[in-house]
Amino acid sequence: MKVVVIIPAAGLGTRMASATSTKGKKPAASKQFTELAGTPILIHTLRKFAASAEVAEICIALRANEIEGFRRRLEKEAKDVLGKKVLFVEGGEHRQQSVAHAIAAISAAADDVVLVHDAVRPFVTPEIIHDVIEAARKYGAAIAGVPAVDTIKEVQRTAEGAVVTATIPRERVVMAQTPQGFRYDVLKKAFDEAEADGFMGTDEASLVERSGHEVAVVMGAVKNIKITTPGDLELAEFYLGK
């Protein structure tokens, strides 16, 4: 069995761009290309998977006009990433479409493991990667997650805001992270069904859950943050400097 990693990186990162751009100036780079200590966040992320002996291939979904430029940047600045087999595909308008394009482009056997990881989650650890791979092999589907520490409220939206309808016990809640890992046949079936039904999920696991397959949870890490706002970037710079 081999392990293939899909990195959907075709998003515009509007929350980061809107907060960091100013009128009359050139728009900020997409969040995955925002630099962290002089290196794009995406390259930091790719290096974590390139360093894993368990990973055989990495498939990166980018906007069409970014593929060649990023390929050249890897050749110049991150030859370590290219130590793995790296495939580029054109991303879609939404994350789900980008991952679907990558699934169609990779070559995998039914029992191979496919990991999907956020392009802007660069602090994933070798332990989390390994644990998700092992759980995906054992159960067919697995995600990294951390227990909720705040009280979780279910609400009903109103014209004036929201009102609480229930308090959800924290022991029943985890905050989902990536990587999310699946046997190829499980993931492919879930995506095919979602496409046939016109269903858009919030993550890959939501499609697999909808397909009727249980998804296991392995322990993630508080530090395994997704960088989507300038505040997240400040925290990432702090983590990188530790």
Order of alpha helices (4+ residues) and beta strands (2+ residues): beta-alpha-beta-beta-alpha-beta-alpha-beta-alpha-beta-alpha-beta-beta-beta-beta-alpha-alpha-beta-alpha
